[in-house]
Amino acid sequence: MSAPAPVRRRTARLAVFAVSALVIGLISQPAAAGPLALPETGPATTPPAETVKPAETVKPSSTGVYLVQLDDDPVAEYDGSVAGLPATQVAPGNKLKRDSSGVQKYVGHLARERAELLDSVDGVKKLYDYNYTYAGFAAQMSHDEAVALAKMSGVKSVEPSETQHQDTVDTPRFLGLSGKGGAWDQVGGVENAGDGVIIGVIDTGYTPEVPSFAPMKTTEKSDALVASK
């Protein structure tokens, strides 16, 4: 038989009061009591995140030669972070001593790192070793082999070997000197730019006989301006 309505309402009020008291009691715990103890659920089962090196994008080489840079620092920058190998970093104003025992040990370390990488990829033919200002090597290999190397631990980058040519013919445009509205155009054109300007060079060590200091070609107008000053 069900309880009368007043009894059911009182039971509901008691239940709400009990829950409220529990919540208030948890919130009002003093800070000194430490964190709230939770029911023991056993040891953590979440595995550590696996470190996976992202795939590197390697441009194809027209010659089949690639430059492989190791994660290791070159001799000139190595700070001693590898256990058992003293730092070889060159202090400002000092010279690198290639014959020192510390440098020789670290060069041996780089050689072992290279050998381990080369043994793990078939078909790679090493051409040059780099130790002192760049840690890595140059090698002949296929593009697939270069991509495989780029994904390996211990490799910072793999780049195709390319021949770069200096290009200075674009310098005037880059500096905003040439073209309509350029600096030369604003001062009378290329032929007249600089007329009337006196450049003084103070250098107690120069040799007047050097061709760089020979008189420059001038115009009557520029000579007159210089004479007037």
C-alpha distance (Angstrom), angle and dihedral (degrees) to the residues before:
residue distance angle dihedral
M1 . . .
S2 3.82 . .
A3 3.79 120.1 .
P4 3.81 119.2 -107.8
A5 3.81 116.4 -90.2
P6 3.87 95.2 -106.0
V7 3.82 90.8 56.1
R8 3.82 92.7 49.7
R9 3.80 91.3 50.7
R10 3.81 91.6 49.8
T11 3.81 90.4 49.7
A12 3.83 90.3 52.4
R13 3.80 90.8 49.6
L14 3.79 91.3 51.0
A15 3.81 91.2 50.0
V16 3.82 92.3 50.5
F17 3.82 90.2 47.0
A18 3.78 91.6 51.1
V19 3.82 92.5 51.2
S20 3.82 91.3 46.1
A21 3.78 91.7 50.2
L22 3.80 90.4 51.0
V23 3.83 92.6 50.9
I24 3.82 92.3 46.2
G25 3.75 90.5 48.8
L26 3.80 91.9 52.5
I27 3.82 93.4 47.5
S28 3.80 93.5 46.9
Q29 3.82 95.0 53.1
P30 3.82 108.2 131.1
A31 3.82 116.3 -109.9
A32 3.80 91.1 -121.6
A33 3.78 90.0 63.9
G34 3.82 89.8 73.7
P35 3.79 127.7 -137.0
L36 3.75 121.2 -23.6
A37 3.80 111.8 -91.4
L38 3.77 110.8 -122.1
P39 3.77 124.8 -157.1
E40 3.76 111.3 -83.9
T41 3.79 110.8 -105.6
G42 3.78 100.0 174.7
P43 3.81 130.7 -100.2
A44 3.79 121.6 -32.0
T45 3.75 111.2 -88.0
T46 3.82 99.7 -170.8
P47 3.81 107.0 115.7
P48 3.82 118.8 -135.5
A49 3.77 115.1 -94.3
E50 3.78 111.2 -92.0
T51 3.77 114.6 -121.7
V52 3.77 108.0 -128.8
K53 3.79 120.9 178.9
P54 3.81 110.4 -132.0
A55 3.76 117.6 -118.7
E56 3.79 112.5 -91.6
T57 3.79 122.1 -134.4
V58 3.80 107.7 -129.5
K59 3.78 120.6 -170.6
P60 3.81 115.2 -136.4
S61 3.80 116.8 -103.9
S62 3.80 118.6 -130.5
T63 3.81 89.9 -149.5
G64 3.80 98.4 37.6
V65 3.83 90.7 -117.7
Y66 3.80 119.4 125.6
L67 3.80 134.1 -175.7
V68 3.80 112.7 -134.2
Q69 3.80 116.9 -160.8
L70 3.80 118.0 -159.5
D71 3.79 125.1 -140.7
D72 3.81 87.3 -121.1
D73 3.79 119.9 96.9
P74 3.81 118.1 -110.7
V75 3.80 117.5 -108.2
A76 3.82 93.6 -98.0
E77 3.83 91.6 56.6
Y78 3.82 104.1 32.4
D79 3.83 109.4 126.5
G80 3.80 101.0 -168.2
S81 3.81 98.0 -96.5
V82 3.83 93.8 140.0
A83 3.80 113.1 85.2
G84 3.79 112.2 -110.8
L85 3.81 94.9 14.0
P86 3.83 116.1 99.2
A87 3.78 119.9 -139.8
T88 3.80 117.6 -87.3
Q89 3.80 96.9 -175.1
V90 3.79 111.8 139.9
A91 3.80 115.2 -124.4
P92 3.83 117.3 -135.5
G93 3.80 110.2 -82.4
N94 3.81 94.5 18.2
K95 3.79 131.3 104.4
L96 3.78 128.9 -124.5
K97 3.79 111.9 -108.4
R98 3.78 104.5 -148.1
D99 3.80 93.3 -175.1
S100 3.82 95.9 55.4
S101 3.81 117.1 114.9
G102 3.81 92.5 -121.9
V103 3.80 92.6 54.0
Q104 3.80 91.9 45.9
K105 3.82 91.5 51.4
Y106 3.79 92.8 50.0
V107 3.81 92.1 46.5
G108 3.81 86.7 53.9
H109 3.80 89.2 51.8
L110 3.81 90.9 53.3
A111 3.81 89.9 48.1
R112 3.81 90.6 54.9
E113 3.81 91.3 48.5
R114 3.80 90.6 52.1
A115 3.80 93.2 46.6
E116 3.80 91.7 51.6
L117 3.80 91.8 52.3
L118 3.79 94.1 45.4
D119 3.80 91.8 49.6
S120 3.80 90.7 54.8
V121 3.83 96.0 57.5
D122 3.80 120.5 54.3
G123 3.77 121.6 -141.9
V124 3.82 97.9 28.9
K125 3.82 113.6 132.1
K126 3.80 112.9 -161.2
L127 3.81 115.0 -139.8
Y128 3.81 107.2 173.7
D129 3.80 139.5 8.3
Y130 3.80 122.7 -139.0
N131 3.81 119.8 -162.2
Y132 3.77 116.7 145.0
T133 3.81 111.6 51.9
Y134 3.83 96.8 5.1
A135 3.80 125.3 33.3
G136 3.78 111.5 -144.9
F137 3.76 143.7 53.7
A138 3.79 144.6 -103.0
A139 3.79 118.1 -120.7
Q140 3.78 143.0 171.8
M141 3.79 111.4 -119.9
S142 3.78 144.9 135.8
H143 3.77 121.8 -91.1
D144 3.82 90.6 -109.3
E145 3.79 90.0 54.0
A146 3.81 90.4 49.1
V147 3.81 90.5 52.2
A148 3.80 90.3 49.1
L149 3.80 91.4 51.4
A150 3.79 92.2 48.4
K151 3.82 90.2 58.7
M152 3.79 94.3 52.2
S153 3.77 125.4 103.3
G154 3.79 112.4 -104.6
V155 3.82 94.6 35.4
K156 3.79 119.4 108.2
S157 3.79 99.2 -177.7
V158 3.80 145.1 -16.6
E159 3.80 117.2 -150.0
P160 3.80 131.9 174.8
S161 3.78 115.5 -109.1
E162 3.79 107.2 -110.3
T163 3.79 135.5 178.2
Q164 3.80 111.4 -126.4
H165 3.80 122.0 -159.8
Q166 3.77 124.5 -154.9
D167 3.78 114.3 -116.9
T168 3.81 118.7 -166.7
V169 3.81 100.0 153.2
D170 3.79 90.4 91.5
T171 3.81 95.8 53.3
P172 3.85 97.2 97.4
R173 3.79 92.0 52.5
F174 3.81 91.6 44.6
L175 3.81 90.4 52.8
G176 3.80 92.0 47.2
L177 3.80 93.9 -115.8
S178 3.81 102.5 120.8
G179 3.79 133.5 51.7
K180 3.76 131.9 47.2
G181 3.76 110.1 -36.5
G182 3.82 92.2 13.7
A183 3.77 123.7 135.6
W184 3.81 92.7 -95.5
D185 3.80 92.1 49.3
Q186 3.80 90.2 51.8
V187 3.81 93.4 55.4
G188 3.78 99.9 46.2
G189 3.78 104.9 -72.6
V190 3.80 134.3 -71.3
E191 3.83 94.3 -62.5
N192 3.81 94.7 52.4
A193 3.80 101.8 31.4
G194 3.78 109.3 123.4
D195 3.79 97.2 20.7
G196 3.77 110.1 149.5
V197 3.79 94.3 19.0
I198 3.80 116.6 124.3
I199 3.79 115.2 -154.8
G200 3.78 115.6 -161.7
V201 3.80 119.7 -162.6
I202 3.79 119.2 -167.1
D203 3.78 110.6 -165.5
T204 3.79 120.5 143.1
G205 3.79 92.5 -165.9
Y206 3.81 104.0 54.5
T207 3.80 123.6 112.1
P208 3.81 113.4 -132.2
E209 3.81 91.3 -151.2
V210 3.82 92.1 66.0
P211 3.84 109.4 107.5
S212 3.80 90.2 -129.2
F213 3.80 88.2 70.9
A214 3.79 96.6 47.7
P215 3.82 116.6 123.7
M216 3.78 111.8 -80.6
K217 3.79 123.4 -128.4
T218 3.78 111.4 -94.3
T219 3.80 139.2 178.5
E220 3.78 130.4 -123.3
K221 3.79 88.8 -108.6
S222 3.77 93.6 53.0
D223 3.81 91.8 45.0
A224 3.78 89.6 52.6
L225 3.79 92.0 49.4
V226 3.79 91.9 49.6
A227 3.81 91.5 47.6
S228 3.79 91.2 50.9
K229 3.81 90.4 56.0
